[in-house]
Amino acid sequence: MNVIETRGLAKTFGGTLGSKVEALRGVDLQVGAGEAFALLGPNGAGKTTLVKILLGLVRASAGEATLLGHVAGSPVSRLEVGYMPERRHYPGFLTAGQVLDLFGKLLGMDAALRRRRIDLVLEEVEMLSWRNQKVGGFSKGMQQRLALAQALLPDPRVLFLDEPTEGIDPLGRVSIRGILRRNLEQGKTLFINSHMLGEVELLCDRVAILVKGKIRREGPLSSLRAPNPEYRLTLAGSDEGAASAAFAAAGQEAESIPAPPGLMVWRLEVGDRAELNAVLDAIRGAGLEIEEVQRVRASLEEIFVQTINEASDDDEGAAGPGGVQTFTKGPTEVSVATREVHSD
């Protein structure tokens, strides 16, 4: 079951002098129940605009979107949703408990339920001992934890998380990942916006990369990497001719890359394990010694950069029909005509 679906979702913001900015250009997206999904993209890609449409904070110009089976943005669609925005401002004179109590009232919780849920979520984010401390003295990491507690307060089925580990030290990030994994085990769905790609790799099942308002790549991380396994072979000695002949005997081509003195390093792409073993047998048969065999996996950062580079020539800075610009000039997009402001 998909808890989030968009079909042909588009958003155009009016600009100055009759120009327009296309923040989203026909986005089709599905997120399944219980999935950890990450939406990635550079500043200005349209990520925050998409989330705001799903939450009813911005109206789409075209297309459809549903959240938990209801029209996105409708009050009923938000009943079981938690949202942790990237930027939030809590009154510094309130305590952590008072901040959460205020949000509990806004959610329509009665006093008994508020007390119970506030203690539970503060304990979950390891801030129960700070319940009566004023948030004006909180560090950025502590405010991040409080924001996560706020998102968890209604015990939601879907959690929207914008940069959930930004400003948190390494030990804190491990703790936050643990909290989010426990919520996944409880069947919750995570929809994450983040520039911390290493964190995304550790947590998410599937990613989509949004560039200039379009989904350029989408799927499980394993499917976004190169279709054939790539290996780095380190051999003893310096007889590159013998090594090249061994690769050729196994029906493979390899690329020599710089190596320390007394060693040779080769990059090799093979179809499967059998092909790799055939190469290793040929190398041994040539009398060469194998120092190391290392499988090389493209990191999410490499995939991300490659995707952006592939899209760099697609309408960059160009104007479409009717003077519609398809790219913005910075991290914050402001529509003067509509007074809508959105940022990525």
Helices and strands as residue ranges (DSSP letters): E 2-14, G 16-18, E 20-32, E 36-40, H 47-54, E 62-67, E 70-71, G 75-78, E 81-84, H 96-106, H 111-124, G 128-130, G 135-137, H 140-152, E 158-162, H 170-185, E 189-193, H 197-203, E 206-211, E 214-220, H 221-224, E 230-236, H 240-249, E 254-257, E 263-269, H 273-285, E 290-296, H 300-311, E 319-320, E 324-325, E 332-334, E 341-343
